[in-house]
Amino acid sequence: MASGFGAKGNEGRCTPLWQNFSRCMSTADSPSECTNLREDYFECLHHRKEIRRSNSVMEQRAKVINEKAAVLKEKIWKEVFDTSWATVEKAK
């Protein structure tokens, strides 16, 4: 990444962010002034926030699916056990 070249020889995807961060660090009185640019650059490199958000969405989705499955399972089991064979025979 330090070279500024991407995998295919073009400019790397995070190079503009690195340049902004580097420019800020060279002109800033305090490194804390460039915190947001640093976070943006690291997010571009590692995608930690994106991955964390994606995992959170997937967990919520699994939770909703499991809740719906439990309700459906309960309904099916109730129907199976509430129906007696005698009632089924009479229906014929």
C-alpha positions, 0 to 999 in steps of 0.5 A: 500500500505504501507504494500507492499502486493497486494489485493491477498496477493502477492507483490503489483504492485507499491511496486518496485517503492515505494522501489526505491523511498524510497531508493532514498529518504534515500540516496539523499542529496536533495528530488528534486533528486528523483522527477522522481521516485516519479512521477513514483510511483504516476502514478503507484498508480493513473494512472493520466497521463494514464487517461489524455492521454486516455481522450485526445484520446477519445476526438479526436476520437469523434471530427473526428467522429462528423466531418465525420458525419456532412459531411455525413449529409450535403451530404445526405440533399443536395441530398434529397433537390436537388432531386425534385419529378418531376425528380423521377416521370420521372425516372419511 
